[in-house]
Amino acid sequence: MKSTQLSISELFSQSLSDAVGRPTIHNYEPHAKQLKFHKSVKKVKLYIGGNRSGKTVGGAAEAIYWMKGEHPFRRGIPQAPTRGRIVTVSRIEGINQLIIPQLKRWLPPSLLQNGSWEDSYDKTEFLLTLSNGSTVQLMTYEQSLQKFAGDSLNWVWCDEEPPNDIYKECRMRLMDTGGSIWLTMTPVEGMTWVYEDLYIPGLSGDNPGILVVIIDTDENPYISQEQKNEVYADLDEDELKARKRGEFVHLGGLVYKSFNPDIHVVSEIDPAQVYDWNQYTSMDHGLNNPTCWLWHAVHPTTGFVVTFDELYINETTVKDIADLYHERCRRPGRRYPDKAVGDPSIQNRSAVDKLSIQKHYAMAGVSIALGNNNIDIGVEKVDEHLKGGIYAMTMNCINLRREMARLRWKVYENAKKRRDNNPRPEIHKKNDHAPDALRYFMADRPDLRIPVVKDLTAARMNAKVQAILGARTYRTNGAVYDENVIYRGPSNTEWTVVDEHMGGYY
């Protein structure tokens, strides 16, 4: 029988063949979105995408460039040796099954001690030490916050979304080196702190130090359609948005799905134009959290509501807020409202002076009626006005617009509870101050039979507002509309704008 034992020369030839055939960072060819990610010199990089979109490969390649101290697509990274950290979801699924295979795949043998992973990686300390002296800590989100303190680092890679406190602690480790941190993730947890603190500021340009790269799985040229179909199979619409397109979704669902900033946010108006309308203010109180006051005008015959001003402020005494309130009401073209409605919790008395917030406002000359805090009633009335096309806010109501677009229902804290329970009938109590103020006002309104307007557009909403304000000629999207009139139905609850150029009633 022929022996199956290989000779020394055969073993050498096989290992040489394996080394040549194995891909390393030297033959890594980034696709377009990966290249954009690598080229950026920003300190914080958010690479967000669908499953199998190449985000983890991009994150691993970026880490290896920093380990080498050489970057082919940008300047400014420190020379080796560097100190880095890779943080992922768990020890088994994250480190052992994902990160280590990626590092083994892309690290050139020349960077490994004796060309060996085993000689370079300490399984007990979860520490990778390379031949050039660079070190990499492998950690997980399961570890206590204290474990993330102490070390000075040049770079951090967070694979999948980190808890906020761990992210902040990792950023602190980069302070004295001016290092970089990048996140590669699929947003399966919905609109969490990453959405609020990184995604929106980076995408909008409000924080120029943050890069946001978004990639759809379809944009990865190295995955076949058959593989994509396997990824997409059995996904519902929200899962498809997150796991294919890399979109943040509201896991609990938006509270006001009918709210569309393109439709319900209109140009600023001169308050003098609504001076003779019925006017109201509404408020949601806070101290550490913001206090929000909104100014509303209601057309006396159509019932159309426009919120035309807001006051949004925190860490301010009731007396000072009341002074700002009076100043707003006394501006040219303005007047005091017919009624102010507020958060019913303002009736609670303080243990310090035995007085309520409502009483403090009254002493400062602002009388506030207690609003209805029934969430179902308030949300339903706001939604009716949105769907009926009889509500708009002006674009200077920045916080109201922002919070209305993001307000969502509360969800259970983990996926298992979300699967095993009905949705929670509570609003997520974060950034809800302006919508709460609007809800108190709407809940105080009389019940109306408001028809749903299915084909409401931005042009038509602007037409309504301009018509109600009394403009005879105005422009919308470049077209001129004129001589609009108000039509009121026999029930005295239905109304519409007539415009022959827009096809009649709407």
N, C-alpha and C positions, 0 to 999 in steps of 0.2 A: 504494500500500500504506500502511495506517495505521501510524504510528510507535508502537513499544512503549515508547518512552522516557517516563518519568513526569515530570510537572511538579513544581515545588517544593511547590506546595500539595498535590498528590497524595501526594508523599513524606511531608510533614508529617502528613497525615491517616492514612496507613498506619502510621507510627511511633506516632502517638497511639493508634490502634486496637490495635496490638500491645502497647503498654504497659498499656492498660486490661485487655486479655484475659489478660495474663501474671500468674500468681499470685505474690504476694510475702508477706512475713511479716505484712503487714497483714490478709490474708484467710486466714491459716493457722488452721485449726480443729482443735486436737488432740483425738484420741480419749481415752477414759478413762485408759488406761495412760500415754499421753504426758503427759496433764495431771498425773497423780500424779508423774511424773518431773520436770516443770517446776516444780511447787509446792514440792518438797523443798528445804530450805536446808542439807542435809548437804554436807560438804566432798567426800565421795567418793560418786559415784552409779554404780551398775552397772545398765545397762538391757540386759537380756539377753532375746533372743527369737528366734523362727524367722525364716527368710527371708521377706521382704516383709511383715513385721509392723509396719513403720513406725518401727523403731528408728533408722535412719540419718536419716530426716526429723526425728525428734524431736531427735537430736543436733545436726543442722544448725540447727534453729530455736533451740535453747538457745544455740548459739554466736553466732547473730546477735543475740539479746537482749543478750549480754555485749558484743558489738561496739558496739551502740547505747548501752550504758550505761543501758538502760531495760528493765525486765522486767515484763510484765503480770500475772504470776502469783505473784510473791514480792517481798520487799524485801531490801535488804542487798547488792546488787551495786554495784561502784564506778561512778561516772559516767565517761563517755567523756572523754578517750581511754583505752582499755584495751589491754593487751598479751596476746595469746592465741597458742595453738599448736594445730594440728590434725595428728595423727599417724595414718597409715594404713599399709596393708600394703606398697604399692609405688608407684612414681612413675607408671607407666602405668595399671595397673588401679585403683589407689587414688586418687591425686591427680587424674589427667587424666580418668578415666572415671567417677569416682564423686563425689569431694568437690567439684571445681570445678563440675560440672553442678548439684549441689545448692545451692551458694552462688549461682550465677547465677540459679537458679530463685527463691530466696527473698529475696535481698538487694534492698531497694528501691533504685531508681536514685538517690534522694537521698543514699544513703550512699556511692555510687561517685563518684570524682573525675570531674568533668565528665559525670556520669551514664554513664560508660563503664568497662566491665570492663578493657579494654585499657590505659586510663590508670591504673587502680588496681592492676593485678597485674604484678609484675616476674617474668617467666618465668625469668630467670637466677638470681635470688636466692630464688625461690619465696616471695615476700613480698607480702601483700595490704595496701595502705595505703588507708584509707577517708577520706572527706571530713571526718570529725570527728576525724581524727588517730589513730584506733584502728589497730593493726597486728596481722596474723595471719601466723605462720610456718606453711608447709605442709611437713611432713616425713614420712619413711617409716621403717618398721622395718628397712629395708635399710641405713640409715646407721649409721656407727660411733657408739659410746656417747659419744665425746668431743664430737660435734656437738650433743648435747642439753644440754650444760653451759653455765654462764655467764649466761644471761639470767634476769632477774626477770620473772615472768609473773603475770597475774591469773587466767587460766583455761587449761585444757588439755582437749581432746577427743581421745580415742583411739577411732578407728573400727576395730572388730575387735580381737581380743586382742593386747595388746602383750607383748613379752618382759619379764620381770620387772625386768631391770636398767634398761631404758628407762623403764618405769613409775616406778621409784624415782627415777630422775634427773629425770623430769618433775615429780614431787611436790616434789623439792627446790627447783625453780624457783618454787614457790608459797609457800615458807615465809615470806618476809618480807612478803608481801601478804595472807596468810591466804586465798589463792585456792581455787578449786574445780577438781576433775578429774572427768570422767565418761567411762565406757566404754560404747560401744554395740557389742554383739557377738552372734554366734551361736556356741555352744560346740562348734565342730566338731573341736577338738583334744582333747576329752575332759577328764578331771579334772586340769587343770594347776594352776599356782600360783594362778590366779584363783579356782578352786574352793576351795582351802585357805585363802587369805589374805583374800579379799573375800566370796565368795558365802556360805560357811558362817557366818563371823562376822557378816555383815550380816543374813542370814536368821534366825539364831538369836537375835539381839539381843546377842551377846557383845561386838560392837563397835557401839555406838549411833551412831557417826559415819558409818556406811556405809548407804546406801539400796540395796536390791535390788528392782528391778522386773522381773517375769517376764511375758512376753507370748507367747501362742500366735498363730500366723499367723491362725487363725480369729477372733481378737479384733479384727483390723483391719477396720473396716467399709468401708474404701475400696478393697478388693480383691475382685473378683468370684469366685464359686465356680469359674468356668472357669479363672481365673488361679491359684487355689489348687490345682486339680487338676493344672495344669501343674507347679507347684512340687513337689507330692507324688509325681508319677509316678516310678516305678522306684527309690524309696527303700526300703532295708531298714529293719528295726525300729529299730536304733540311729540310723541317719541320720534317720529320721522323728522320733525323740525330740529330736534336736539341732536339725534344720533346720525342724521345724514347731512343736514345743512349747518349744524353747529349753532343753531339759534337758541337764545334763551327763551324759555316758555314759562308761563305762570302755572306752576303745578297745581295750585289751588283754584286757578281760573281767575280771570279778571273780574272785578266787581262790576265795572261799567264797560261791558263789551261793546256797547253802542257808541261809546265816546270815540270820536275821530277828530284829532287835532286839525286835520285839513278842512274839516267841515265846521266844527263847533268853536274854533278859535278864529275870531275876526279882527279886523284892524281896530286900533284904538279909536275911541269916539270922544268928542268934546262933551263933557258932562252937562254943559248947558243944553245940549240937544235932548236930554232926558230929564231936564229940570222939572217938567210938569207931569212926568210919569209917577206912578206910585213907587216910592223908594224904601228900601229896607237895608239893614245891615245884619250880619250874622257872625258869630264868633265861636272859636274853639280855644279853650284856655290851656296854657302851659307855662311853666317857669323854666326848668331845664330844657323841656321840649318847647318848640315855638308856640306862641299865641298867634292865631290867625284871625283877622277881621276881613270880611268881604262886603263890598257894596253892590247892591242889586237894584236894577230898575225894571219895573213891570209895566208894559204898555197897557193903558186903561181900557182899551176895547178888544185887543187881540189876546191879551194874556202872555205875550211874548216876554221872556225874561232875558236880560243881559246883565252879566256880572262885569262891572266896568272898572273895579279897582280892588286892590288888596293891600293889607298891612300884615307883614309876616316878620315876627321878631321874637327873640328869646332873651333870657337873662335880663329881663326888664320889669320894673315894678308896675303894678296896676296904675298908679298915679301917672307915671311917665307914658304908659300906653294910652291912657285916657287923654293926656295932653296931645299926643300924636293924632288920636281919633278926632278931637275937636279941630285940630289944625286942618285935617283933610276935609272935614265938613264945611269949613269956612272959606275954602279956596274959591276963587272967582268961578261963577257958573255952578257952584255946588250948593247944597242945602242939607239940613239935618234930615235923617230918614224918618219915615212915618212910624217905623217900629224897628227895634233891635231884638234879635232872638239869639240865645246863647246856649252853650253847653250846660245841660242841667246839673252837672257836678259843681257848678259855681255857687250853688246854694249851700254847699257843705261848709260848716264853720271851722275856722282855724283853732287849733288847740292853744295857740299863742295869745291871740287877741280876742278870741271868741267871735270874730266877725267873719262873714263869708266873702268870697271874691265878688259876688253879686253886690254885696253891701259896699265894698270898697269902690267898685265902679260907680254905684249910686252917689256915694259921697264925693266922687270926682265929676259928677254931672252927667253920667251915662247910665240911663235906665235900661235894663236888659230883662226881657221876658224869657222864662225857661223854655227851652226847646224840647221837642219830643225825641227821645233817644231810642225809639223802636227802630232797629236797623232795617227790618223788612219794609216798614212803611216808608222810611226815608229813602232807601235805595230804590224802591219801586217808583217813587215820585220823581226822583232825579232821572231814572231811566225812561220814564214816560215822556218827560220833556225833551230828552235827547232824541228818542225815536220819533217823536212828533214834530221835530224840527222847530220847536218853540223855545229853545234855549241856546244861548251863545255866551262865550266869555271873550273879553278883549285880550289882545296879545300881551298887554302889560301885566296881566295876572299870571306871572311866570310860575309861581309855586303851585297854584291851582292847576294849571295846565300840566305841569310835570307830575304831580301826584295823582291826578285823575287818570293819566295814561298808565300808571304803574300799580295802582291800588289793586290788591288781590285778596282772595279769601285765605284764611289761615289753613295751613296743612299740618299734618302730623309730622313729628320730627324725624321719622325714619321711614324707609320704603315699605317695611313690613306692615306698620300701622296704617300707612296709606292704602295698602292693598286690602287690609282686613276690616276697614271701617268705612262708613259713609263719610262724605265730605263734611268738614266742620263748618257750622253756620256762623262763623265769626270772621270779622275783617282782621287781616294781619295788621297789628298795631305798630306800624312803622311808616313814617312819612304819609300820615293820613289826616293831617291837621286841617288843610284846606278843604278836602272832600268832606270831612266831618262838619265843618262850618257850612258848606253848601247843603249838606243833608239836613241839618237843623232848620235851615231856611225853607227848604222844599217841603219838609214834613209839616211845617206851619201853614203851608198854602192850602186853599180849598181844593177839594177833589174836583177834577175836571175830566171830561170824556175827551181824551186826546187821541186823534187818529194817528196811526203809524204812517210815516212817510217813507216808503221803501226806496225811492230813487233820489233821495236828498243828496245834493252835491255841494261842493264848496262854492261854486258859482251861484247856485240857487240860494244857499244860506246868505251869502253876501247880498244877493238881490233882496231877500226878505228884510235884512237889517237896514239896508239903504232905503227901501220903500217905507218901512215903518218910521224911520227917522225923518221922512218927509222929502228926501231927495227926488227931484223930478228927472234928473238926468245923471247917470253915473256909468262907470266903466267896470266891467268884470271880464278878466282874461282877454282884454283887448277889444271886446265887443261893447257897443253902446246900447243901453236899455233905458227906456224912459216911460213916463206917465204910468207908474205902478199905482195900483189902488188896493185897498184892503177889502176882502169879501168876507162877510160873516154869515154863517148858516142860520137857519130858523131856530135851531136849538140854543142859539146864543153861546155855543161852546166850540164850534168849528170855525176855522178861518183859514184863509189862504191869500197869497198874493197873485194877482192876475197880471200876466205879461204876454202879450200876443207874440213877442219874439221868442218866448221860451215855450210856446206850445200850450198856452192856456193855464188852467188851474194846476197848482202843485202844492 
